[in-house]
């Protein structure tokens, strides 16, 4: 595995994920996902960085993805499974499930993960 590709594309992907989260959840769909004002921005940022490194690891270590179109598709698949996984578990203890919000979150996560995958693949391709 190329450690430089992993680190650089993971950092870029994580920062891009953070900015996309701000755009989607903080601006575009603010009313669907209201805030309580007590969010820990450090933990949100660290979660985004973790996702960036996770996708970067898969792309550089196992899949060798450095093509934007392939990164977009792989990112979408990763986002689909991760969003379903997290939404099922988050809603497992909820008395009343809002299926519309759950579906919207899955769609947003798939789009964000696809874009992050494309960016990580782009960075990997440029660093070769």
Order of alpha helices (4+ residues) and beta strands (2+ residues): alpha-alpha-alpha-alpha
